[in-house]
Amino acid sequence: MNGPVNGPVGGTVDGPVDGPVDGRVNDPPQDRIPPPAFLAEAAPAAVLAALPGARAVGGCVRDALAGRPVHDVDVAAPLPPDSISERLRAAGLKVFETGLAHGTVTAVLRRQPVEVTALRRDLVTDGRHAEVAWTTDWREDASRRDFSFNAMSMDAEGNLWDYFDGRADLAAGRVRFVGDAATRLAEDYLRALRFFRFWARYGQGAPDPAALAAIADAVPGFRARIAPERIWMELKRLLPAPDPSGSLALMAACGLLDAVLPEGTVPERLRRMIPLGLPTDPLLRLAVLLAEDAECGALATRLRLSGEERARLALLHRPPDPPTPASAAGFPLRAWRARLHAATHQVAPAEPLWVAQARQWGQDGGADGWDALRQLVTPGDAEPEFPLLGRDLMALGLPPGPGLGSLLGTLRTWWLAGDCQADRDALLAEAARRLGKSGGA
């Protein structure tokens, strides 16, 4: 079928869209490499074979060229979405219409998903969303992407299309916008935060001053247009970078960090702790980054954290008074572990100590003292569990009611005061003693 074809958002596709499309006739590749291993995996290979002219695009190409593990495979094709879905199903793949309005479906084979998108061009952008039309022009599609090394594409034979010198930028550690930085940012202000995420993982030397100036100018648009959950999705990918502290310092300098985390941050703490081995968990690093008086509940609501993320962040940011190297001798460590465990099972005892160390930098205990303390609180056994239940007290003759709950709470406090050493028999004996002293049931 030739000629214009209407897309689902009112755009058009010019030229052949259902027959074989081979862009190499008028669009020769810039290079060729031995096909990376991910191209031979079952799902990507099946997708590329089913869609004439299709190529792997974006992060999988970038990471393969950088010699890094490829986790997610994205494919683009010079076909409209309906044709993409039909061809994939005919080839035996499961197809889920995960973003059909934007030309995207997810193909699954042997439990491996591949996101497949029709080539697109932007009709209208508002800094957050885009109205798109389908195209068969690979360069046009690449020109709407954010950074040069994300605009590369590769076919199953290892032919590489690199319209904006992304491979050279990748090798040099340059994070460079495709075309004009201000234009790319106005299309989607989230790209300001994405710049620093990629800088944390790929950047070398000094960042592009024109890009930083454009990001600083884009901060008001970022504040006004970007949905909070998109911010958290990017932060979760920025903070686990080997050392994101340089990116965070740049964000602070251009005003973006305050737009991302207006609750208050102390970036210097993260810079100090990472060389000491701070784990890459994004919530732990966020807790280190946040100021002590930051309102974590408000932050969790604003960024739409999950219930589990909210509970973890709250406890990491403000745990029960943690031990320090100076207070470790005689500190009731088992009781402290029990309090953590009662609050949430999702925080390891050593994790809050990273936050405490960051806040007490230079006050007491060097890195060795804190490392030894983290080893000390890391359990070699299960976390302490309060061994009594209400039915145990009822067996002693105490009837259900407020008195039972009150005694159970008193016994737990006694158990914690003894660093959780009392076992069930000792607790029952203490319960009997208290019941006898008070006149019993």
C-alpha positions in Angstrom: 0.0 0.0 0.0 1.5 3.4 -1.1 0.6 7.0 -0.4 -0.4 8.8 2.8 -1.9 6.8 5.6 -3.6 8.4 8.6 -2.1 7.7 12.0 -4.2 7.4 15.1 -3.4 10.9 16.2 -4.2 12.5 12.9 -0.7 12.4 11.4 0.3 10.9 8.1 2.9 8.6 6.8 4.3 9.3 3.4 5.6 6.5 1.1 5.3 2.7 1.3 4.4 1.5 4.7 3.3 -2.1 4.4 5.8 -3.5 2.0 9.5 -4.1 2.7 11.3 -0.9 3.8 15.1 -0.9 3.5 16.5 2.5 4.5 20.0 1.6 3.3 19.3 2.5 -0.3 18.9 6.3 0.4 20.1 6.1 4.0 23.4 4.2 4.1 24.8 3.3 7.6 27.7 5.2 9.0 29.5 2.2 10.3 29.3 -1.6 10.8 30.4 -3.7 13.8 30.1 -7.3 14.7 26.5 -7.7 15.8 26.3 -7.4 19.6 25.1 -10.5 21.5 21.7 -9.0 22.4 20.7 -8.9 18.8 20.8 -12.7 18.7 18.6 -13.2 21.7 15.3 -14.9 20.8 12.9 -11.9 21.3 14.9 -9.2 19.6 15.9 -11.5 16.8 12.3 -12.4 16.2 11.1 -8.8 16.3 13.8 -7.6 13.8 13.1 -10.6 11.5 9.3 -9.9 11.5 9.5 -6.2 10.7 11.1 -5.1 7.4 13.7 -2.3 7.9 13.4 -2.5 11.8 16.4 -1.5 13.9 17.4 -1.6 17.5 17.5 1.9 18.9 18.4 4.0 21.9 19.9 2.6 25.1 20.6 -0.9 24.0 22.7 0.4 21.1 24.5 2.9 23.3 25.3 0.4 26.0 26.5 -2.3 23.5 28.9 0.3 22.0 30.0 1.3 25.5 30.7 -2.3 26.4 28.1 -2.3 29.2 25.4 -4.8 29.9 22.2 -4.4 27.8 19.1 -4.7 30.0 16.2 -3.5 27.9 15.9 -3.8 24.1 13.9 -1.2 22.1 13.2 -1.5 18.4 11.8 1.0 15.9 10.3 0.3 12.6 9.3 2.4 9.5 5.7 1.0 9.7 2.5 2.3 11.3 1.5 0.7 14.6 -1.3 -1.4 13.3 1.0 -3.0 10.7 3.7 -3.6 13.4 1.2 -5.4 15.6 -0.1 -7.5 12.8 3.3 -8.6 11.6 4.5 -9.4 15.1 1.4 -11.6 15.9 1.8 -13.3 12.5 5.4 -14.2 13.5 4.1 -15.8 16.7 4.9 -13.1 19.3 2.5 -12.0 22.0 1.7 -8.3 21.5 0.5 -5.9 24.2 -0.6 -2.4 23.2 1.2 -0.6 26.0 1.4 2.8 24.3 -0.5 2.7 21.1 -1.4 6.4 21.1 2.4 7.0 20.8 3.0 4.2 18.4 4.4 1.7 20.9 3.6 -1.9 21.5 5.4 -4.5 23.6 6.3 -7.8 22.0 7.0 -10.8 24.2 8.8 -14.1 23.3 10.0 -16.6 25.9 9.1 -14.1 28.6 11.5 -11.4 27.2 9.8 -8.1 26.3 10.9 -5.9 23.5 9.3 -2.4 23.2 8.6 -1.6 19.5 7.7 1.8 18.3 6.8 3.2 14.9 9.1 5.9 13.6 7.6 9.3 14.6 7.8 13.0 14.1 6.5 15.6 16.5 3.5 17.7 15.5 2.9 19.6 18.8 4.9 19.5 22.0 4.0 21.3 25.3 7.0 20.5 27.5 5.5 17.3 28.8 3.5 15.5 26.1 3.8 15.3 22.3 1.3 14.8 19.5 3.0 12.6 16.9 2.6 11.4 13.4 4.2 8.3 11.9 7.0 8.6 9.4 9.4 6.4 7.4 12.3 8.8 7.8 14.8 7.5 10.2 16.7 10.8 10.5 13.5 12.6 11.3 12.8 10.1 14.1 16.3 10.4 15.4 16.2 14.2 15.4 13.4 14.2 18.0 15.5 12.2 20.5 17.2 13.8 23.5 21.0 13.1 23.3 23.3 12.2 20.4 24.3 8.8 21.8 20.6 7.9 22.3 19.8 8.7 18.7 21.8 5.8 17.2 20.2 2.7 15.6 21.5 -0.7 14.5 20.1 -3.5 12.4 20.5 -7.3 12.9 23.7 -7.4 10.8 25.4 -4.8 13.0 25.0 -1.8 10.6 25.1 1.4 12.6 23.3 4.6 11.8 24.7 7.5 13.7 23.3 10.8 12.4 24.6 13.1 15.1 28.0 11.6 16.0 26.7 9.9 19.1 29.4 7.2 19.0 32.2 9.8 19.2 30.3 11.6 22.0 30.0 8.4 23.9 33.7 7.6 23.6 34.6 11.1 24.7 32.2 11.2 27.6 30.1 14.0 26.1 26.4 14.3 26.9 25.2 16.4 24.0 21.7 17.3 23.1 20.5 16.5 19.6 20.4 19.9 17.9 19.5 22.9 20.0 19.4 22.2 23.7 16.7 24.8 24.5 14.5 23.3 21.8 14.9 19.8 23.1 14.2 20.9 26.6 11.1 22.8 25.6 9.8 19.6 24.0 10.1 17.7 27.3 11.5 19.4 30.4 12.2 16.1 32.0 15.3 16.0 29.7 16.9 18.5 32.1 17.0 15.7 34.8 17.9 13.0 32.2 20.9 15.1 31.2 22.3 14.7 34.7 21.4 11.0 34.9 23.4 10.3 31.8 26.2 12.6 32.9 26.5 10.6 36.1 27.0 7.4 34.1 28.8 8.5 31.0 30.2 12.0 31.5 33.8 12.9 31.5 35.6 16.2 31.8 33.6 19.4 31.9 29.9 19.4 30.8 28.8 21.5 27.9 28.3 25.1 29.3 25.6 25.9 26.7 23.6 22.8 27.8 23.9 23.9 31.5 22.8 27.4 30.7 19.8 26.0 28.7 18.9 23.7 31.7 19.0 26.7 34.1 16.7 28.6 31.8 14.4 25.6 31.6 13.9 25.2 35.4 10.7 27.2 35.6 9.2 25.0 32.8 10.4 21.9 34.7 8.6 23.1 37.8 5.4 23.8 36.0 5.1 20.9 33.5 6.7 17.7 34.9 4.6 15.1 36.7 6.1 14.2 40.1 6.1 10.4 39.4 8.3 11.0 36.4 10.8 12.8 38.6 11.0 9.9 41.0 11.5 7.5 38.1 14.5 9.5 37.0 15.9 9.9 40.5 15.7 6.1 41.0 18.0 5.8 38.0 20.3 8.7 38.8 21.1 8.0 42.5 22.5 4.4 42.0 25.1 5.6 39.5 28.7 4.8 40.7 29.1 8.4 41.9 26.1 10.8 41.2 27.5 13.5 43.5 29.1 15.4 40.6 25.7 15.5 38.8 23.9 16.6 42.0 26.4 19.5 42.4 25.8 20.6 38.9 22.1 20.3 39.4 22.4 22.5 42.5 24.4 25.1 40.6 21.9 25.5 37.9 18.8 25.5 40.2 17.4 22.1 39.2 18.1 20.3 42.4 15.9 22.6 44.4 13.1 22.1 41.8 13.5 18.3 42.1 13.8 18.1 45.9 12.5 21.4 47.4 12.3 19.7 50.8 16.0 20.4 51.3 19.2 18.5 50.5 22.9 18.4 51.6 24.7 17.1 48.5 28.1 17.2 50.2 27.1 14.3 52.4 26.6 12.0 49.5 29.9 13.1 48.0 31.7 12.1 51.3 29.9 8.8 51.8 30.2 7.2 48.3 34.0 6.7 48.5 33.4 5.0 51.8 31.2 2.3 50.2 27.7 3.7 50.5 25.4 1.1 48.9 23.7 2.0 45.6 20.2 1.6 46.9 18.4 4.8 45.7 16.2 5.2 48.9 19.2 4.9 51.1 21.1 7.5 49.1 18.1 9.7 49.1 17.9 9.5 52.9 21.6 10.5 53.0 21.0 13.4 50.6 18.0 14.9 52.4 18.4 17.4 55.1 17.5 16.3 58.7 14.4 18.6 58.7 13.1 17.5 55.3 9.5 16.4 55.5 9.7 12.9 54.1 6.0 12.3 54.3 5.3 15.3 52.1 8.1 14.2 49.7 6.7 10.7 49.5 3.2 12.1 48.7 4.5 14.6 46.2 6.7 12.0 44.3 4.0 9.3 44.7 6.2 6.8 46.3 4.8 3.3 46.9 3.7 2.3 50.4 6.8 0.2 50.8 9.1 3.0 49.6 7.4 5.5 51.9 7.9 3.3 54.9 11.6 2.6 54.1 12.4 6.2 53.5 10.8 7.4 56.7 12.7 4.9 58.8 16.0 5.5 57.0 15.7 9.2 57.4 14.5 9.1 61.0 15.3 5.8 62.6 15.1 5.1 66.3 18.1 6.7 67.9 21.0 4.7 66.3 24.2 3.7 67.9 27.4 5.5 67.1 31.0 4.3 67.4 31.2 6.4 70.7 28.0 4.8 72.1 28.4 1.3 70.9 29.8 -0.1 74.1 26.8 -1.2 76.2 24.3 -0.1 73.6 21.3 -2.4 73.5 21.8 -3.4 69.9 19.3 -6.3 69.8 16.6 -4.0 71.2 17.5 -1.4 68.5 17.3 -4.1 65.8 13.9 -5.2 67.2 12.5 -1.7 67.0 13.7 -1.4 63.3 12.2 -4.8 62.5 8.9 -3.9 64.1 8.6 -0.7 62.1 9.3 -2.3 58.7 11.0 -5.5 57.5 12.5 -3.6 54.6 15.4 -1.9 56.3 18.6 -3.7 57.2 20.1 -2.7 60.5 23.3 -1.4 58.9 21.5 1.0 56.5 20.4 3.7 59.0 24.0 3.9 60.2 25.1 5.2 56.8 22.7 8.1 57.3 23.9 8.7 60.9 27.5 8.7 59.8 26.8 11.2 57.1 25.2 13.5 59.6 27.8 13.2 62.3 30.8 13.6 59.9 33.8 14.7 61.9 32.1 14.5 65.3 32.9 11.0 66.4 34.4 7.8 64.9 36.1 7.6 61.6 35.2 5.4 58.7 36.8 2.4 60.5 34.7 2.9 63.6 31.5 3.0 61.5 32.4 0.1 59.4 33.0 -2.0 62.6 29.7 -0.8 64.0 27.8 -1.9 60.8 29.4 -5.3 61.1 28.3 -5.4 64.7 24.7 -4.7 64.0 24.5 -7.0 61.0 22.7 -10.0 62.4 24.1 -13.5 62.2 20.7 -14.7 63.2 17.1 -13.8 62.7 15.9 -10.3 63.8 14.6 -10.4 67.4 10.9 -11.1 67.6 8.8 -10.4 70.7 7.9 -14.0 71.7 4.5 -13.4 73.4 1.0 -13.1 72.1 -2.2 -12.1 73.7 -3.4 -15.8 74.0 -0.3 -16.5 76.1 -1.6 -14.0 78.7 -5.1 -15.3 78.4 -3.8 -18.8 79.3 -2.6 -17.2 82.6 -6.2 -16.2 83.3 -6.2 -12.6 82.0 -9.5 -11.9 80.1 -9.5 -10.1 76.7 -9.7 -6.3 76.9 -7.6 -3.2 77.4 -5.8 -4.7 80.4 -4.4 -7.5 78.3 -3.1 -5.1 75.7 -1.6 -2.8 78.3 0.2 -5.7 80.0 1.5 -7.0 76.6 2.9 -3.5 75.9 4.5 -3.3 79.4 6.1 -6.7 78.9 7.5 -5.7 75.5 9.0 -2.6 77.0 10.6 -4.7 79.7 11.9 -7.1 77.0 13.4 -4.3 75.0 15.0 -2.8 78.1 16.8 -6.1 78.6 18.1 -6.0 75.0 15.6 -8.7 74.0 17.4 -11.4 75.9 14.3 -12.7 77.8 12.8 -15.7 76.1 9.1 -16.8 76.2 9.4 -18.6 79.6 11.1 -15.6 81.2 8.4 -13.3 79.9 5.6 -15.5 81.1 7.3 -15.6 84.6 7.5 -11.8 84.5 3.8 -11.6 83.5 2.8 -13.9 86.3 4.8 -11.8 88.8 3.1 -8.6 87.6 -0.3 -10.2 87.7 0.3 -11.5 91.2 1.6 -8.1 92.4 -1.5 -6.4 91.0 -4.0 -8.8 92.3 -4.3 -11.0 89.2 -7.2 -11.5 86.8 
